[in-house]
Amino acid sequence: MSKIDEKQIEKFPDFSNKIRSEVSEEFTWAVSDVYEDKEGWNKDKELAKKLISDIDVKKNNWIENANSVLVLLDHLTKIDLILTKTYTYSSLKSDTDMENSSFISDKGGIHSLFIDFSGKTTFVEPDILKLGEEKIEKFMNTEPDLLVYKKYFDSIFRMKKHILDEGKSWIVAQTGLFSSSAEKASSMLDNVDIPSPNIVLKNGERIELNTSNYIKYRQSVEKSDRRAVMETYWTNHSKFKNTFAVLLDSAIKQHLFSSRVHNYSDTLNAVLYPKKIDKSVYTNLIETVKNNLSPLHRYLKLKAKLLKIKELEYGDIYASAVPSVNLSYTIEEAKDLIIKALAPLGDDYSEILKKGFNNKWMDIYPNKGKRSGAYSQGSVYDTHPFVLMNYNGTLDSVSTLAHEFGHALHSYYSNKNQPVQLADYPIFLAEIASTFNEILLTNYLSKNTSDPNTKLYILDQYLDGIRGTLYRQTLFADFELEIHKVVENGGTLTPDLLDKMYFELTKFYYGHDKGIVNVNKYIKNEWSGIPHFYYNYYVYQYSTGISASIALADMVGSGDDTNKIKYLDFLKSGDSDYPLEILKRAGVDLTSPKPILAAINNFEYYVTEMEKIIK
């Protein structure tokens, strides 16, 4: 552990206001591992076009026998592999230089090919339904190589009420040309087009409040700075709330269109049913968390006490409750710390982690025009995963690094242990391996820290992470469900309605009326800066994911090798079964509210630990 001093400043490079070409190559990811150059990308793009055009010939009499079914499905798998690879390459380039129009054009070109591909394959599922389950079973018996598509066949027969005929499927496929436009426009507006306001800090320093600086300075130890940063950022953001509202309304109506055209009762069922997830998983989450907010309120009251603030404001919630401790880590220190923390997962996991750290799997620091936040991209089957970071040296940033490499190694293990058809693990499982790593990091730091203040700081960071993952994401899930209901009932999402709904929910979760947190009015516009609301019921999976990962971390932490093997098998499972079944084999049942309650109890336990240290 270390603190930043003058001698260390050079160890924390700052490219936040520099264009991409000015970023030192050693800190960037190796996009050349996907394609050495644009020529390779162009060759694959042209190959994809040819393979897509070949579908018209290959589909003739394709369900006559087992071999012809295998030939066509393998052909489609090859196309999907190439399109995913070319699109990922363009995305990796674009996300680090969003102002470069050529990268946007490249992404758009591949996106159009995806639409063409989707339109050309609308005959597949209706034909399989015509063939029938009995005939497919016979085909798999005579052609064992077809067994890799067994889950695909099973899901088609299970979804038969929601599968459209070829003509309707083609029309729906064409909506892909514009269905993501609202999300893309919102991202461009949020990350590029909104002018960044300037703000003068208490020490006289003037900063440009771009996204990365907002995230950094909202955690300031200086109360007036963090509150001013929060208010300035969202007040500036609210100037564009009319545009954001139109975009979000458009996206939610796209979700509604898709659910109705596929004969679902509502938008939530349209998302959950294909994954074989009961709606009770979603509704139980919201109900359980809303009925158990007292541990969160205890923690927030404790934070106010430690910060010596009479009234905790929303602009204070990101501040460390222990400002006297200011832990910071260089990127090399962060890597070393994470390797040690994840050692319980064994040597193989550690070696893969080191390989990722040392072989340019990640893009480390923010630069001008780079996408904000962090993510892991592991969808290219024959290439290693990639991790986008905007690393700033804080403990939270170290935790984010552990989180994203949890995703990365989940992808790595799935790709290495499953055939390509079953390698892409379902989204429902995506946030488990990532938050699992954060928990192991906290456990390691807590056990290896003797100083009470430092331990208090670490526990505060952990609890704030749970606040953001379990409680905040459930708030988001609650909001997302409500805005979908508005649209389902024929309503329109206006900025005033969105502000009101978001503000009321935020006040409820944070105990505004109970005097826990004064939820400032400017935060009512925060919905406009949450990209996940465009992802069609994604956010609840952060909350179910953290609940599952807490349970799995407890199991692995017991020292029983059987539990470690079960967890690694979970990472290797990919999409080989429905997500709830994969999770049950690992030892967690999310059809019950028990894992959610266990996560809340875990949160409360550490609140109590903080209180003991203070005493």
C-alpha positions, -999 to 999 in steps of 0.1 A, spaced: 0 0 0 12 35 -7 2 71 -7 6 95 -36 34 120 -30 53 143 -53 78 116 -62 51 93 -73 31 116 -96 50 104 -126 37 69 -118 2 81 -124 2 93 -160 -26 117 -169 -38 115 -205 -74 126 -197 -71 158 -218 -48 143 -245 -59 128 -278 -54 91 -284 -22 94 -305 -5 111 -275 -11 81 -252 20 60 -246 16 27 -264 27 7 -233 -6 16 -216 -28 6 -245 -44 -27 -254 -30 -48 -283 -58 -45 -308 -34 -60 -333 -40 -94 -315 -74 -94 -333 -61 -82 -366 -25 -72 -374 -38 -44 -396 -68 -30 -414 -61 -53 -444 -68 -84 -424 -100 -68 -411 -111 -59 -447 -104 -95 -459 -127 -109 -432 -153 -83 -439 -154 -94 -476 -154 -131 -466 -184 -125 -443 -202 -109 -472 -196 -139 -495 -206 -164 -468 -238 -145 -461 -246 -145 -499 -240 -183 -499 -268 -189 -475 -294 -186 -503 -279 -217 -520 -272 -237 -488 -307 -233 -474 -323 -253 -503 -335 -286 -489 -313 -281 -458 -335 -301 -435 -336 -332 -457 -310 -351 -437 -287 -348 -406 -256 -339 -426 -272 -310 -445 -285 -296 -412 -250 -298 -398 -235 -282 -429 -258 -252 -427 -256 -246 -390 -218 -248 -391 -218 -223 -420 -239 -199 -399 -216 -204 -369 -186 -194 -391 -203 -163 -402 -212 -153 -367 -175 -158 -356 -162 -136 -384 -188 -108 -378 -182 -108 -341 -144 -106 -346 -146 -77 -371 -171 -58 -350 -151 -62 -318 -120 -49 -336 -139 -18 -347 -154 -13 -313 -120 -16 -295 -107 11 -318 -138 33 -315 -141 31 -277 -107 46 -272 -112 74 -298 -149 81 -301 -144 112 -321 -128 93 -349 -155 90 -376 -137 63 -395 -141 39 -366 -178 48 -363 -181 41 -400 -164 7 -397 -186 -3 -368 -217 7 -388 -206 -13 -418 -203 -45 -397 -235 -38 -379 -252 -36 -413 -238 -70 -422 -252 -84 -389 -286 -72 -401 -282 -88 -435 -271 -120 -418 -301 -119 -395 -324 -113 -424 -310 -142 -444 -315 -167 -416 -351 -160 -407 -360 -194 -422 -339 -215 -397 -361 -216 -366 -394 -220 -385 -379 -249 -405 -366 -266 -373 -401 -263 -358 -416 -279 -390 -390 -307 -387 -402 -315 -352 -385 -327 -320 -386 -364 -329 -368 -359 -363 -342 -337 -347 -335 -363 -321 -330 -389 -348 -307 -366 -367 -285 -361 -335 -284 -399 -331 -272 -404 -367 -249 -373 -367 -232 -369 -333 -216 -336 -344 -251 -321 -342 -251 -326 -304 -233 -293 -300 -265 -277 -312 -288 -297 -288 -294 -267 -264 -301 -245 -294 -327 -270 -306 -343 -274 -272 -346 -236 -268 -364 -234 -302 -390 -259 -293 -394 -243 -259 -399 -209 -276 -422 -221 -304 -451 -197 -293 -427 -167 -297 -410 -176 -329 -423 -158 -360 -427 -172 -395 -399 -164 -420 -416 -133 -435 -423 -116 -402 -389 -126 -389 -373 -109 -418 -392 -76 -412 -382 -77 -375 -346 -84 -384 -345 -52 -405 -354 -31 -374 -318 -39 -363 -307 -12 -387 -320 15 -363 -331 -3 -330 -299 7 -312 -298 43 -325 -312 58 -293 -285 40 -272 -257 51 -295 -270 87 -296 -272 88 -258 -237 75 -255 -223 100 -280 -241 129 -263 -230 118 -228 -193 110 -237 -185 135 -265 -210 162 -273 -220 177 -240 -196 205 -232 -177 199 -200 -183 226 -174 -153 241 -156 -152 242 -118 -128 259 -94 -119 237 -64 -114 251 -29 -76 251 -34 -80 274 -64 -74 247 -90 -96 249 -121 -106 216 -137 -126 206 -167 -154 184 -153 -154 156 -179 -167 122 -171 -135 108 -157 -128 139 -136 -164 138 -123 -159 103 -110 -125 112 -95 -135 145 -78 -170 134 -65 -149 113 -40 -130 144 -28 -121 146 9 -131 183 8 -168 184 14 -174 217 -5 -156 203 -36 -174 169 -38 -208 186 -34 -200 213 -59 -187 187 -84 -219 166 -81 -242 196 -84 -223 212 -113 -220 180 -133 -257 171 -131 -270 207 -134 -250 209 -166 -263 175 -177 -299 185 -171 -296 211 -199 -299 182 -223 -327 163 -204 -352 168 -232 -330 150 -257 -321 122 -232 -358 117 -225 -367 114 -262 -339 89 -266 -348 68 -236 -385 69 -246 -376 56 -280 -355 28 -266 -381 16 -242 -407 17 -270 -384 -5 -291 -383 -30 -262 -421 -29 -262 -423 -34 -300 -401 -64 -297 -420 -80 -269 -454 -75 -286 -443 -87 -320 -430 -119 -304 -462 -125 -285 -450 -119 -249 -473 -105 -222 -449 -77 -213 -414 -65 -218 -400 -82 -186 -413 -116 -196 -398 -111 -231 -364 -108 -216 -366 -134 -189 -385 -163 -206 -359 -171 -232 -333 -175 -204 -357 -197 -185 -358 -172 -156 -390 -168 -137 -403 -133 -132 -402 -139 -94 -364 -137 -96 -368 -100 -106 -397 -91 -84 -383 -110 -53 -351 -90 -57 -369 -56 -56 -393 -66 -28 -366 -81 -6 -342 -52 -9 -369 -26 -4 -381 -44 27 -345 -45 41 -331 -10 37 -322 -6 74 -287 -20 70 -280 5 42 -294 33 64 -272 22 93 -242 23 71 -251 58 58 -256 71 93 -222 57 102 -206 74 72 -221 107 83 -207 102 118 -172 94 105 -173 123 81 -184 145 110 -214 158 90 -246 167 107 -266 161 75 -253 136 49 -262 149 14 -263 128 -18 -232 147 -29 -213 130 0 -221 94 -6 -191 87 -28 -166 101 -3 -146 78 19 -159 76 54 -123 75 65 -108 106 48 -76 104 70 -66 73 50 -59 80 13 -47 47 -1 -35 49 -37 -19 23 -59 1 25 -91 -11 1 -118 18 -23 -110 9 -23 -73 -27 -30 -82 -18 -60 -104 4 -74 -76 -24 -70 -51 -50 -86 -72 -28 -116 -80 -23 -122 -42 -60 -117 -34 -71 -142 -60 -45 -169 -50 -73 -191 -34 -85 -199 -70 -52 -218 -77 -21 -216 -98 -38 -219 -132 -61 -189 -125 -31 -169 -113 -10 -177 -144 -38 -167 -167 -43 -135 -147 -6 -126 -150 -7 -134 -187 -35 -108 -191 -17 -82 -170 16 -86 -189 4 -90 -225 -15 -59 -232 -50 -72 -227 -61 -39 -212 -63 -2 -221 -53 14 -188 -57 52 -185 -84 77 -197 -77 99 -227 -97 125 -245 -125 109 -265 -122 76 -247 -154 59 -236 -160 64 -198 -162 36 -173 -148 1 -176 -157 -32 -193 -144 -66 -205 -148 -78 -240 -143 -115 -244 -166 -124 -273 -139 -132 -299 -135 -169 -295 -100 -173 -309 -85 -143 -292 -79 -134 -256 -103 -110 -238 -98 -72 -237 -103 -50 -207 -111 -12 -209 -101 8 -178 -100 44 -169 -76 37 -140 -70 65 -115 -50 48 -87 -78 47 -60 -88 16 -42 -121 17 -60 -102 17 -93 -82 -14 -81 -115 -31 -73 -128 -22 -108 -96 -38 -122 -103 -70 -103 -139 -69 -113 -132 -66 -151 -106 -93 -150 -132 -115 -133 -152 -110 -165 -121 -116 -186 -112 -149 -170 -148 -161 -171 -146 -155 -209 -112 -171 -211 -122 -203 -193 -155 -205 -212 -138 -201 -246 -111 -227 -237 -135 -253 -224 -166 -251 -246 -172 -254 -283 -178 -220 -300 -215 -227 -301 -217 -229 -263 -189 -206 -252 -207 -173 -248 -220 -174 -212 -254 -158 -206 -257 -123 -194 -275 -134 -162 -242 -151 -151 -219 -123 -163 -218 -102 -131 -209 -131 -108 -173 -138 -116 -166 -101 -116 -180 -93 -82 -166 -125 -68 -131 -111 -75 -140 -79 -56 -150 -99 -26 -118 -119 -25 -98 -86 -29 -116 -71 2 -111 -103 22 -74 -103 14 -70 -66 23 -90 -69 55 -70 -99 67 -36 -84 59 -43 -50 75 -35 -44 112 -41 -7 114 -77 0 126 -81 31 104 -69 14 73 -91 -16 80 -120 8 85 -112 24 52 -112 -10 34 -145 -21 49 -160 13 40 -149 8 4 -163 -27 3 -196 -16 18 -198 13 -6 -193 -12 -34 -222 -33 -22 -243 -2 -18 -235 5 -55 -241 -30 -67 -269 -45 -45 -289 -14 -34 -282 11 -62 -287 -14 -90 -319 -26 -74 -331 10 -74 -322 11 -111 -341 -22 -117 -371 -8 -98 -370 24 -120 -365 4 -152 -395 -17 -144 -416 13 -138 -406 32 -169 -414 1 -190 -448 -1 -174 -455 36 -183 -448 28 -220 -467 -5 -218 -497 14 -206 -495 38 -236 -476 66 -219 -446 87 -230 -415 92 -210 -411 130 -206 -382 146 -188 -405 158 -160 -420 123 -155 -385 107 -155 -372 133 -131 -401 127 -107 -400 89 -108 -362 88 -103 -362 114 -76 -390 97 -56 -373 63 -58 -339 77 -48 -354 94 -18 -370 62 -7 -340 40 -10 -316 65 6 -341 74 35 -346 110 26 -378 113 46 -362 95 75 -334 120 77 -307 95 65 -296 113 34 -307 146 20 -313 137 -16 -306 170 -34 -329 180 -62 -303 182 -89 -299 144 -87 -333 138 -101 -317 140 -136 -292 112 -128 -313 88 -149 -300 105 -180 -264 94 -174 -271 57 -168 -264 39 -201 -277 6 -188 -313 17 -191 -310 11 -228 -298 -25 -223 -333 -39 -217 -335 -51 -181 -297 -56 -176 -292 -39 -142 -310 -64 -120 -283 -89 -128 -257 -68 -109 -278 -73 -78 -285 -110 -83 -248 -114 -94 -234 -99 -62 -257 -120 -41 -246 -152 -59 -209 -142 -57 -211 -135 -19 -224 -170 -15 -197 -185 -38 -169 -166 -21 -180 -179 13 -179 -214 -1 -145 -210 -18 -132 -192 13 -140 -222 35 -108 -239 21 -127 -269 7 -111 -278 -26 -145 -292 -38 -160 -257 -36 -131 -242 -56 -135 -269 -83 -172 -262 -84 -165 -225 -89 -139 -231 -116 -164 -255 -133 -189 -226 -132 -164 -204 -151 -159 -232 -176 -196 -238 -182 -202 -210 -208 -237 -214 -222 -239 -252 -219 -271 -250 -199 -297 -224 -187 -282 -199 -163 -302 -209 -132 -292 -245 -137 -255 -237 -141 -257 -217 -109 -275 -244 -89 -246 -268 -98 -222 -243 -83 -243 -242 -51 -266 -212 -54 -304 -211 -60 -316 -177 -71 -352 -188 -75 -354 -182 -37 -349 -149 -19 -324 -165 4 -293 -155 -15 -305 -119 -15 -312 -120 22 -278 -136 28 -261 -107 9 -279 -82 30 -269 -100 61 -233 -100 49 -236 -62 44 -250 -58 79 -222 -79 94 -195 -56 80 -215 -25 92 -213 -40 126 -176 -47 122 -170 -10 114 -190 0 144 -168 -23 166 -136 -8 152 -149 28 159 -158 18 195 
